[in-house]
């Protein structure tokens, strides 16, 4: 019997926006490739004094910056793309938009 090669798995990692309004950001990771869908933000709750914006924790992406292949923004609302410029300044990725 020939041993089967282990199959690679697609990892889906929601960094924000799951079960909440805003902060939409999902990471799709397969082997050594990462695709990101959305870079959203949320606005603070009333009790969050002194906070202007709430963004997802991108520590995992910063540690795996060499695996990132691209970012897909699903639409132009702040909950899905409002964090993009902050993210861009940290990672310095090229931006391309389609009309």
TALIN-V649632 format. One line per field, one symbol per residue. burial: 1 if it has 16 or more other ideal C-beta (glycine too) atoms within 10 Angstrom, else 0. A space follows every 50 residues. Layout:
burial: ???
This chain:
burial: 00000000000000111000011111101000010111111100000000 0001110100100000010010100001111111001000000000000
